[in-house]
Amino acid sequence: MKTSELTGVFLDWAVTKAEGLSHDFEGPTSIWGCHGWATSWEMGGPIIERERIAIWGDGDLHWEAEWGWHWAKGETPLVAAMRCYVASQLGDEVDIPDQLMGVAA
């Protein structure tokens, strides 16, 4: 899946992977490895601050984020920043595991 199209549990899963954390598809609390990175400033904010990801509104009701040579857009500042972070760590395409595709479908 293109990093620029990641949303919801797919984006949260990719950030979890980029952070080097485990993905538990068995437990009820972490079935998708979802930690709310793209919806909670308490989760995503420290990554933005640590990595010094720049975020700004593009005037089109979208947000943009930039870190080094990586750039991303999103509907919210967190989505844009987390897409940018994932692209910097995992690339422009991410292989989503079958277990996640089945649960999120």
N, C-alpha and C positions, 0 to 999 in steps of 0.2 A: 504494500500500500504506500502511496506517496506520502511523505512526511507532511507536505502542505495540505493534505486532506484528512489528517488524523483528527478525530474528535472523540469526545466522551471517554469510554473505557479504553478505546484503542490508544488515544493520546496518553492517558494516565499509565497504561501498561508500558508504552514506549519510554516515558520519562522514568518509570521504575527501572527499566532495563538500562537506560542511560546512566542512572545513578548507581548501577552495579548492585542493586538489591534483588532479592529472590522473588520469584513468581510462584505463589502457591495456588494451584488450581483445585485443591482439595478442601481447604478450610472455608467455613461460612463467612468469615470476616474478610478474607483476602482472596476470594475466588478468582478475581481477575488481576490480582496484583495491583489493584486500584487504590491509590492513596489520595486522590483529590488534588493532584498537582495543578491541574488547569482550572479548578473551580474554587480553590481555597488559597487566600493570600498567606495563611499560616504555613501552608505546604510549599506553594510555588514561589512565594516571596523570598525565602532564604536562598533559593537557587539563583533568582534574578540578581540579588544583592551579591552573592558569592562570586558569580561569574561576570558580574557587571554588564548584564544584558541591557541595552538601550531600548526603550519603548516610547512610541509616540503615536498620536492619532493622525491618520492620513487625510482627514477632512471628508471622508467618504463613509463615515460610520463604521470604519474598520480601524484596526490597530496594526502597527508594524513593529517588528523587533529586529535588532541587529546585534550580532556578536562576532567580531572579527570579520571573516569573509562570509558569514552565514546571515541570512535574512529570511524573515517569514511574516506572513499576514495572519490575522485572526479576527474573530468577531468581538473578542475581549482582549485586554492587555495580557492576561494570563495565558490565553490560548496562543496568541502570537509569540509570546516569550517561550513557552514550552515547546512549540513547534521549532523555534529557532534553536533551542537547546538540544532537542532530539536530532535535528539535522547536523549540528556540530559534532555530536557524539556518535551517531549511528548512520548518518548519510541521508540522502534524499529519498530513499526507499527503505521501508522496514517490513520484514517478513513477520506477519502476525501469526501466532501459533493457532493450529486448528482448534484447540480447546477453547480459546478465546472467541474465535469466529463462531463456533457453535453456541456458546452461551450468550453472546451479544446479538445474535441474529434475530 
